[in-house]
Amino acid sequence: MDGQIFLRLRHRIKTGNDQLIYLEDIAQITGDEFAVQKLSKMPIYHVSKKDRHIAVLDIMHVVKTIKKTWPDIDIQTVGGAEAIVEIDTGKRQLSPVLFVFVWLLLFVGAALAIMNFHEDVSMRLVHIRLYEMITGKTVEHPYLLQIPYSFGLGFGMILFFNHVFKKRLNEEPSPLEVEMFKYQLDLDHYVALKENKETMKDIHDR
Amino acid sequence: MIGKWLFVALVGLGGGLTVGAGFVAFLTVLGIIPRLMQLTKTQRFIQGYEAAVITGAVVGGWATLSEVHLHLSKWLALPIGLLAGIFVGMLAAALTEVLNVLPILTKRIGMDGKIVLLLMAIVLGKVFGSLFHWLIYI
């Protein structure tokens, strides 16, 4: 009895520890009705302690497992070649102390960086000069320029990251979200190739 | 004498050309203008924004090189300071260091959900640092 199915591996799945992963968990399946029904509940992989946090399932492994029980089936694969299995081993909770430390680190660092920047580009002289241009008066501390400038600084950063007007202005992702997505994709790509022993082979000095 | 002037003019023109091109390239790389257009949905005014940047740069360049005094109200300094601050804030936010460091940092210390709080630390740090610099440090 032969049939045809189409497989598309999911990019990333989350499981708990010591769990059995079925074909329908790891891939989208379509094709001949009877084949889909028979294969959906086929166990593909058993998550064990030695996998630790992450495991990678290669499409070849999946095809091999299916072919073992059903050699005649025609499997068409679509999309990516690996699925990343993220194993949730009880989320490590961040201590508030550490969070406060990181927060203060960023706060002080950002403050120092902006002061260095101002000194570096002689911002004070530029402000004095600008104030002189507008009013014709030379003052030592053009506060009327500098205090709005300081608040504008924060406002400009928030504007760039778009966290205030998110709901109101548009649904497009902010640059930070795009950057986080790209970083996650890079990590996934690394894991998919590095954790998967089948993708690399040393035939040196055979 | 005329040859000398021509040479000086050529040097000046060449210098201005390079700096102008560099300035525009810098703004383009940081992507502030696209970001502003995306926020305000005014992509169709792109040429107007180009003109704004160019005239701004030319006026700023001319104003710093000449001794111009407008003798206007001192309260005009307030909106100008605010606008200057917003622009520099966007520059600071757009610098790729911030964009690259934050995802890695939040991932490393396992608090992906709290990225807004960390962002606020940086934003408030900038505001505080700037105020401290103008009001106390100098």
Interface residues (C-beta under 8 A of the other chain):
Chain A: K91 R92 L94 L98 F99 V102 W103 L104 L106 F107 V108 G109 A110 A111 L112 A113 I114 M115 F117 H118 R124 H127 R129 L130 Y131 E132 M133 I134 T135 G136 K137 H141 P142 Y143 L144 L145 Q146 I147 P148 Y149 S150 F151 G152 L153 G154 F155 G156 M157 I158 L159 F160 F161 N162 H163 F165 L169 N170 E172 P175 L176 E179 M180 K182 Y183 Q184 L187
Chain B: G31 I32 R35 Q38 L39 T40 K41 A63 T64 V68 H69 L70 H71 L72 S73 K74 W75 L76 A77 L78 P79 I80 G81 L82 L83 A84 G85 I86 F87 V88 G89 M90 L91 A92 A93 A94 L99 N100 L102 P103 I104 L105 T106 K107 I109 G110 M111 D112 K114 I115 V116 L117 L118 L119 A121 I122 V123 L124 G125 K126 V127 F128 G129 S130 L131 F132 H133 W134 L135 Y137 I138
